[in-house]
Amino acid sequence: MGIFDFLKKKEFDKISELEKKIISLENTNSELNSNQNRYNGIVDVEFYIKTEKENQL
């Protein structure tokens, strides 16, 4: 393996690692969005229940 092949492999390895980190961040972002949507749904339900109770009084 020549020096240029070695350097190409090193660059390829760096790019591969960056791609893995990007995929991991995308997955984390997706999970956070999902959790945010669930939380927003819970808040909406709690607000609805509170409003209904107040309307019944």
N, CA, C and O atoms as CSV, one atom per row, in Angstrom:
chain,resi,resn,atom,element,x,y,z
A,1,MET,N,N,0.862,-1.177,0.000
A,1,MET,CA,C,0.000,0.000,0.000
A,1,MET,C,C,0.900,1.229,0.000
A,1,MET,O,O,1.766,1.391,0.861
A,2,GLY,N,N,0.674,2.085,-0.982
A,2,GLY,CA,C,1.461,3.301,-1.065
A,2,GLY,C,C,0.927,4.367,-0.121
A,2,GLY,O,O,-0.144,4.213,0.468
A,3,ILE,N,N,1.677,5.437,0.016
A,3,ILE,CA,C,1.286,6.519,0.915
A,3,ILE,C,C,-0.050,7.140,0.505
A,3,ILE,O,O,-0.853,7.517,1.359
A,4,PHE,N,N,-0.285,7.245,-0.821
A,4,PHE,CA,C,-1.539,7.845,-1.269
A,4,PHE,C,C,-2.729,6.946,-0.948
A,4,PHE,O,O,-3.802,7.425,-0.581
A,5,ASP,N,N,-2.526,5.643,-1.092
A,5,ASP,CA,C,-3.589,4.698,-0.724
A,5,ASP,C,C,-3.885,4.788,0.770
A,5,ASP,O,O,-5.041,4.762,1.192
A,6,PHE,N,N,-2.825,4.893,1.555
A,6,PHE,CA,C,-2.978,5.015,3.001
A,6,PHE,C,C,-3.764,6.278,3.361
A,6,PHE,O,O,-4.676,6.237,4.186
A,7,LEU,N,N,-3.402,7.391,2.738
A,7,LEU,CA,C,-4.085,8.657,3.020
A,7,LEU,C,C,-5.546,8.611,2.566
A,7,LEU,O,O,-6.425,9.135,3.250
A,8,LYS,N,N,-5.803,7.988,1.419
A,8,LYS,CA,C,-7.191,7.843,0.943
A,8,LYS,C,C,-8.010,7.042,1.939
A,8,LYS,O,O,-9.150,7.393,2.246
A,9,LYS,N,N,-7.419,5.956,2.445
A,9,LYS,CA,C,-8.127,5.127,3.419
A,9,LYS,C,C,-8.405,5.917,4.694
A,9,LYS,O,O,-9.487,5.809,5.272
A,10,LYS,N,N,-7.437,6.703,5.129
A,10,LYS,CA,C,-7.629,7.516,6.330
A,10,LYS,C,C,-8.797,8.493,6.126
A,10,LYS,O,O,-9.643,8.641,7.007
A,11,GLU,N,N,-8.840,9.157,4.963
A,11,GLU,CA,C,-9.921,10.095,4.668
A,11,GLU,C,C,-11.255,9.366,4.596
A,11,GLU,O,O,-12.270,9.865,5.083
A,12,PHE,N,N,-11.250,8.180,3.983
A,12,PHE,CA,C,-12.472,7.389,3.888
A,12,PHE,C,C,-12.962,7.018,5.286
A,12,PHE,O,O,-14.159,7.083,5.566
A,13,ASP,N,N,-12.040,6.629,6.157
A,13,ASP,CA,C,-12.403,6.275,7.533
A,13,ASP,C,C,-13.003,7.471,8.259
A,13,ASP,O,O,-13.975,7.320,8.998
A,14,LYS,N,N,-12.430,8.670,8.055
A,14,LYS,CA,C,-12.956,9.880,8.697
A,14,LYS,C,C,-14.364,10.178,8.197
A,14,LYS,O,O,-15.254,10.504,8.982
A,15,ILE,N,N,-14.559,10.066,6.888
A,15,ILE,CA,C,-15.881,10.318,6.303
A,15,ILE,C,C,-16.889,9.302,6.831
A,15,ILE,O,O,-18.024,9.654,7.153
A,16,SER,N,N,-16.473,8.058,6.917
A,16,SER,CA,C,-17.343,7.002,7.430
A,16,SER,C,C,-17.762,7.295,8.874
A,16,SER,O,O,-18.930,7.141,9.229
A,17,GLU,N,N,-16.811,7.715,9.695
A,17,GLU,CA,C,-17.122,8.058,11.083
A,17,GLU,C,C,-18.086,9.238,11.151
A,17,GLU,O,O,-19.015,9.234,11.959
A,18,LEU,N,N,-17.871,10.246,10.310
A,18,LEU,CA,C,-18.772,11.399,10.278
A,18,LEU,C,C,-20.179,10.988,9.855
A,18,LEU,O,O,-21.164,11.465,10.418
A,19,GLU,N,N,-20.271,10.114,8.875
A,19,GLU,CA,C,-21.577,9.626,8.436
A,19,GLU,C,C,-22.296,8.907,9.575
A,19,GLU,O,O,-23.499,9.085,9.767
A,20,LYS,N,N,-21.554,8.092,10.328
A,20,LYS,CA,C,-22.147,7.386,11.469
A,20,LYS,C,C,-22.645,8.379,12.516
A,20,LYS,O,O,-23.722,8.194,13.083
A,21,LYS,N,N,-21.866,9.430,12.775
A,21,LYS,CA,C,-22.278,10.438,13.753
A,21,LYS,C,C,-23.515,11.189,13.273
A,21,LYS,O,O,-24.409,11.490,14.064
A,22,ILE,N,N,-23.565,11.491,11.971
A,22,ILE,CA,C,-24.731,12.181,11.414
A,22,ILE,C,C,-25.978,11.313,11.557
A,22,ILE,O,O,-27.034,11.803,11.958
A,23,ILE,N,N,-25.860,10.035,11.232
A,23,ILE,CA,C,-27.000,9.124,11.370
A,23,ILE,C,C,-27.444,9.054,12.821
A,23,ILE,O,O,-28.642,9.060,13.106
A,24,SER,N,N,-26.492,8.987,13.737
A,24,SER,CA,C,-26.819,8.946,15.157
A,24,SER,C,C,-27.542,10.219,15.584
A,24,SER,O,O,-28.520,10.158,16.329
A,25,LEU,N,N,-27.066,11.372,15.116
A,25,LEU,CA,C,-27.725,12.638,15.446
A,25,LEU,C,C,-29.123,12.711,14.849
A,25,LEU,O,O,-30.046,13.213,15.491
A,26,GLU,N,N,-29.288,12.216,13.628
A,26,GLU,CA,C,-30.614,12.201,13.005
A,26,GLU,C,C,-31.566,11.325,13.805
A,26,GLU,O,O,-32.728,11.684,13.994
A,27,ASN,N,N,-31.084,10.177,14.278
A,27,ASN,CA,C,-31.923,9.292,15.089
A,27,ASN,C,C,-32.288,9.957,16.407
A,27,ASN,O,O,-33.432,9.875,16.856
A,28,THR,N,N,-31.315,10.615,17.023
A,28,THR,CA,C,-31.576,11.318,18.280
A,28,THR,C,C,-32.600,12.427,18.064
A,28,THR,O,O,-33.514,12.603,18.870
A,29,ASN,N,N,-32.442,13.175,16.969
A,29,ASN,CA,C,-33.378,14.244,16.652
A,29,ASN,C,C,-34.782,13.687,16.442
A,29,ASN,O,O,-35.765,14.275,16.894
A,30,SER,N,N,-34.870,12.566,15.761
A,30,SER,CA,C,-36.162,11.923,15.514
A,30,SER,C,C,-36.808,11.505,16.838
A,30,SER,O,O,-38.007,11.702,17.038
A,31,GLU,N,N,-36.016,10.932,17.728
A,31,GLU,CA,C,-36.531,10.531,19.040
A,31,GLU,C,C,-37.001,11.739,19.837
A,31,GLU,O,O,-38.047,11.690,20.484
A,32,LEU,N,N,-36.227,12.828,19.793
A,32,LEU,CA,C,-36.619,14.046,20.507
A,32,LEU,C,C,-37.914,14.616,19.953
A,32,LEU,O,O,-38.782,15.050,20.711
A,33,ASN,N,N,-38.043,14.615,18.637
A,33,ASN,CA,C,-39.277,15.105,18.024
A,33,ASN,C,C,-40.471,14.254,18.435
A,33,ASN,O,O,-41.551,14.773,18.716
A,34,SER,N,N,-40.265,12.945,18.467
A,34,SER,CA,C,-41.328,12.031,18.870
A,34,SER,C,C,-41.729,12.289,20.320
A,34,SER,O,O,-42.916,12.331,20.642
A,35,ASN,N,N,-40.739,12.461,21.192
A,35,ASN,CA,C,-41.014,12.749,22.598
A,35,ASN,C,C,-41.728,14.091,22.752
A,35,ASN,O,O,-42.637,14.219,23.573
A,36,GLN,N,N,-41.322,15.089,21.968
A,36,GLN,CA,C,-41.967,16.397,22.019
A,36,GLN,C,C,-43.428,16.295,21.588
A,36,GLN,O,O,-44.305,16.901,22.203
A,37,ASN,N,N,-43.682,15.538,20.541
A,37,ASN,CA,C,-45.061,15.347,20.077
A,37,ASN,C,C,-45.907,14.658,21.136
A,37,ASN,O,O,-47.055,15.039,21.365
A,38,ARG,N,N,-45.337,13.632,21.789
A,38,ARG,CA,C,-46.058,12.942,22.865
A,38,ARG,C,C,-46.348,13.899,24.014
A,38,ARG,O,O,-47.458,13.924,24.546
A,39,TYR,N,N,-45.349,14.684,24.393
A,39,TYR,CA,C,-45.516,15.642,25.483
A,39,TYR,C,C,-46.602,16.662,25.135
A,39,TYR,O,O,-47.462,16.971,25.959
A,40,ASN,N,N,-46.551,17.183,23.902
A,40,ASN,CA,C,-47.564,18.154,23.475
A,40,ASN,C,C,-48.952,17.543,23.532
A,40,ASN,O,O,-49.911,18.216,23.909
A,41,GLY,N,N,-49.069,16.277,23.163
A,41,GLY,CA,C,-50.361,15.588,23.232
A,41,GLY,C,C,-50.856,15.469,24.662
A,41,GLY,O,O,-52.041,15.664,24.932
A,42,ILE,N,N,-49.955,15.150,25.575
A,42,ILE,CA,C,-50.324,15.033,26.991
A,42,ILE,C,C,-50.776,16.394,27.520
A,42,ILE,O,O,-51.776,16.482,28.233
A,43,VAL,N,N,-50.047,17.448,27.176
A,43,VAL,CA,C,-50.408,18.798,27.628
A,43,VAL,C,C,-51.781,19.173,27.078
A,43,VAL,O,O,-52.601,19.753,27.790
A,44,ASP,N,N,-52.031,18.844,25.818
A,44,ASP,CA,C,-53.332,19.141,25.210
A,44,ASP,C,C,-54.456,18.430,25.955
A,44,ASP,O,O,-55.498,19.027,26.226
A,45,VAL,N,N,-54.249,17.164,26.285
A,45,VAL,CA,C,-55.264,16.391,26.999
A,45,VAL,C,C,-55.488,16.970,28.396
A,45,VAL,O,O,-56.628,17.111,28.840
A,46,GLU,N,N,-54.394,17.304,29.084
A,46,GLU,CA,C,-54.534,17.883,30.423
A,46,GLU,C,C,-55.303,19.203,30.365
A,46,GLU,O,O,-56.152,19.461,31.218
A,47,PHE,N,N,-55.016,20.028,29.377
A,47,PHE,CA,C,-55.712,21.301,29.222
A,47,PHE,C,C,-57.195,21.065,28.928
A,47,PHE,O,O,-58.059,21.756,29.467
A,48,TYR,N,N,-57.480,20.084,28.069
A,48,TYR,CA,C,-58.867,19.762,27.730
A,48,TYR,C,C,-59.630,19.314,28.974
A,48,TYR,O,O,-60.751,19.764,29.212
A,49,ILE,N,N,-59.032,18.440,29.757
A,49,ILE,CA,C,-59.687,17.939,30.979
A,49,ILE,C,C,-59.921,19.091,31.949
A,49,ILE,O,O,-61.008,19.211,32.514
A,50,LYS,N,N,-58.930,19.928,32.147
A,50,LYS,CA,C,-59.061,21.072,33.044
A,50,LYS,C,C,-60.185,22.000,32.573
A,50,LYS,O,O,-61.002,22.451,33.377
A,51,THR,N,N,-60.221,22.278,31.277
A,51,THR,CA,C,-61.242,23.160,30.714
A,51,THR,C,C,-62.618,22.551,30.888
A,51,THR,O,O,-63.559,23.258,31.250
A,52,GLU,N,N,-62.762,21.260,30.642
A,52,GLU,CA,C,-64.047,20.587,30.792
A,52,GLU,C,C,-64.523,20.648,32.245
A,52,GLU,O,O,-65.701,20.891,32.507
A,53,LYS,N,N,-63.602,20.427,33.187
A,53,LYS,CA,C,-63.972,20.488,34.608
A,53,LYS,C,C,-64.434,21.892,34.982
A,53,LYS,O,O,-65.412,22.055,35.711
A,54,GLU,N,N,-63.732,22.899,34.485
A,54,GLU,CA,C,-64.102,24.284,34.785
A,54,GLU,C,C,-65.463,24.626,34.169
A,54,GLU,O,O,-66.248,25.357,34.772
A,55,ASN,N,N,-65.740,24.112,32.994
A,55,ASN,CA,C,-67.014,24.369,32.337
A,55,ASN,C,C,-68.178,23.704,33.065
A,55,ASN,O,O,-69.312,24.177,32.991
A,56,GLN,N,N,-67.903,22.622,33.759
A,56,GLN,CA,C,-68.966,21.917,34.484
A,56,GLN,C,C,-69.316,22.598,35.798
A,56,GLN,O,O,-70.376,22.343,36.370
A,57,LEU,N,N,-68.426,23.465,36.278
A,57,LEU,CA,C,-68.669,24.127,37.568
A,57,LEU,C,C,-69.626,25.262,37.456
A,57,LEU,O,O,-69.928,25.915,38.454
